[in-house]
Amino acid sequence: MTAPEAESLRARAKAPRRSVWRGQGPVVAVVALGGAIGAVARYAASLWWPAQSGGFPWTTFGINVVGCAVIGVFMVVITDVWAAHRLVRPFFGTGVLGGFTTFSTYAVDIQKLVDAGHPRTALAYLAATLIAALAAVWLAVTAARRVLKWRQR
């Protein structure tokens, strides 16, 4: 018979480890696929609605505001209405909407405006995007929840 202290010192048998890639692989794949779709949609919008040099970057502004509104509705739907598959949120929320909305282009647009001698436009764009994006999320969440309450009656 062994002492209780000796039992705790014995090497414990290791449980078989799941491959990290096997567990995270599907998530990475759907985020990449969704990101590609979102980025292509953003690029198409920039081709359809090109921004004028030195002017307010309306395309990027609109993309970011619309993307924020969609994420607001999407989060209400998947949290309050629909028990979504575990890959829906990474695919659509992180992938598609993450690829569609663009902080990097937002930052580059601000830098271009400052470099071109339009600091007031850059500051207006900086503030307007932040305010409009936050307002879009709030309004979309509020509207989606009101629609859901109305439909439940």
Secondary structure, DSSP 8 states (H G I E B T S, - for coil): ---HHHHHHS---------HHHHHHHHHHHHHHHHHHHHHHHHHHHHHS---TTS--HHHHHHHHHHHHHHHHHHHIIIII----TTHIIIIIIIIHHHHS-HHHHHHHHHHHHHTT-HHHHHHHHHHHHHHHHHHHHHHHHHHHHHHHHHH-
